[in-house]
Amino acid sequence: MAEGNPNSKTREHILNVAKILLTETNKDALSVSVLCERAHIAPSTFYYYFTSFADCLAEADRQRYEDLVGAFEERIAAIERALDVGDPNVFYATVRDQMTAAWSLGRADARYSLIRTFINIFDNKGQSTRFRSQLDAQFDRWLAAAELAHQRGWTFDGTTAEMVVLMFWAASVGQFVLPVSTRRTMAPTAVAAFFMEILTGAVGVGSPEETAVEAETDLVHGVELDAEL
């Protein structure tokens, strides 16, 4: 049974190496020996800090998720501040940034893919329980912010708080699926523009003509924009 200090620099080093390996290859291609070789440690050192290889990878994936959503946390805080001071322009701009980021991070070929990270975390019961608590807290903040924005009249009458939050996750899943298709490539900014039209009824985010031109341009250059992101 692992008994090493959970705050040890060695343990942190092992997790950091595991996170790097998870971005380079499928977890099924990894092993304790591969990890130990990359981390320059002995297997006995690994098992001093971790009960199993699966536990190590699951914790590494959960940390990867926390790395990914650090910017998400900053955006929800910015949205909450905009609601506090009554600034709809900051609200719209930040929600749009969030939509763009959610679509980018959902990409199947992204170095850090939300979908791949979710699948790996939920493969481990211990990490998935803690992860669900984190997700619940995040969803509560987004729902509260979306509801208050709707009360202020900043979102279209037909929208609900649940609808706003689901837009972000639909974007991630959509970008995971679309690259597999040979029919269409959509840039993150084009998708964000589309969802913002739904959210606001095209009010407060530029004229309908400007939004349509921007979205069309993004679609044409979708491959290049995705490559940069």
ChimeraX attribute file (.defattr): number of C-alpha atoms within 10 A of each C-alpha:
attribute: neighborCount
match mode: 1-to-1
recipient: residues
	/A:1	9
	/A:2	13
	/A:3	10
	/A:4	15
	/A:5	11
	/A:6	12
	/A:7	8
	/A:8	10
	/A:9	10
	/A:10	17
	/A:11	18
	/A:12	14
	/A:13	12
	/A:14	22
	/A:15	22
	/A:16	16
	/A:17	16
	/A:18	28
	/A:19	21
	/A:20	16
	/A:21	19
	/A:22	23
	/A:23	17
	/A:24	11
	/A:25	11
	/A:26	11
	/A:27	14
	/A:28	7
	/A:29	9
	/A:30	15
	/A:31	13
	/A:32	17
	/A:33	13
	/A:34	13
	/A:35	21
	/A:36	18
	/A:37	12
	/A:38	14
	/A:39	17
	/A:40	11
	/A:41	14
	/A:42	13
	/A:43	13
	/A:44	10
	/A:45	15
	/A:46	23
	/A:47	17
	/A:48	14
	/A:49	20
	/A:50	20
	/A:51	13
	/A:52	13
	/A:53	15
	/A:54	17
	/A:55	17
	/A:56	23
	/A:57	24
	/A:58	26
	/A:59	21
	/A:60	26
	/A:61	27
	/A:62	22
	/A:63	17
	/A:64	22
	/A:65	18
	/A:66	15
	/A:67	12
	/A:68	17
	/A:69	17
	/A:70	10
	/A:71	13
	/A:72	18
	/A:73	15
	/A:74	13
	/A:75	18
	/A:76	19
	/A:77	16
	/A:78	16
	/A:79	23
	/A:80	20
	/A:81	15
	/A:82	19
	/A:83	19
	/A:84	10
	/A:85	8
	/A:86	13
	/A:87	13
	/A:88	19
	/A:89	13
	/A:90	15
	/A:91	22
	/A:92	21
	/A:93	16
	/A:94	20
	/A:95	23
	/A:96	21
	/A:97	16
	/A:98	20
	/A:99	26
	/A:100	23
	/A:101	22
	/A:102	26
	/A:103	28
	/A:104	27
	/A:105	24
	/A:106	24
	/A:107	26
	/A:108	21
	/A:109	14
	/A:110	17
	/A:111	13
	/A:112	23
	/A:113	21
	/A:114	25
	/A:115	18
	/A:116	19
	/A:117	20
	/A:118	16
	/A:119	13
	/A:120	21
	/A:121	25
	/A:122	17
	/A:123	13
	/A:124	16
	/A:125	12
	/A:126	13
	/A:127	20
	/A:128	19
	/A:129	12
	/A:130	12
	/A:131	18
	/A:132	12
	/A:133	11
	/A:134	12
	/A:135	10
	/A:136	11
	/A:137	10
	/A:138	15
	/A:139	15
	/A:140	12
	/A:141	16
	/A:142	21
	/A:143	18
	/A:144	14
	/A:145	23
	/A:146	25
	/A:147	19
	/A:148	17
	/A:149	22
	/A:150	20
	/A:151	11
	/A:152	12
	/A:153	12
	/A:154	22
	/A:155	27
	/A:156	17
	/A:157	12
	/A:158	11
	/A:159	16
	/A:160	17
	/A:161	17
	/A:162	14
	/A:163	13
	/A:164	22
	/A:165	17
	/A:166	14
	/A:167	18
	/A:168	20
	/A:169	16
	/A:170	15
	/A:171	23
	/A:172	24
	/A:173	18
	/A:174	17
	/A:175	24
	/A:176	22
	/A:177	12
	/A:178	15
	/A:179	15
	/A:180	13
	/A:181	8
	/A:182	7
	/A:183	7
	/A:184	10
	/A:185	18
	/A:186	22
	/A:187	25
	/A:188	29
	/A:189	24
	/A:190	25
	/A:191	21
	/A:192	24
	/A:193	21
	/A:194	17
	/A:195	21
	/A:196	25
	/A:197	19
	/A:198	17
	/A:199	23
	/A:200	19
	/A:201	17
	/A:202	19
	/A:203	16
	/A:204	15
	/A:205	18
	/A:206	11
	/A:207	10
	/A:208	13
	/A:209	10
	/A:210	11
	/A:211	18
	/A:212	16
	/A:213	12
	/A:214	14
	/A:215	22
	/A:216	15
	/A:217	14
	/A:218	22
	/A:219	20
	/A:220	14
	/A:221	15
	/A:222	19
	/A:223	13
	/A:224	12
	/A:225	16
	/A:226	18
	/A:227	10
	/A:228	6
	/A:229	12
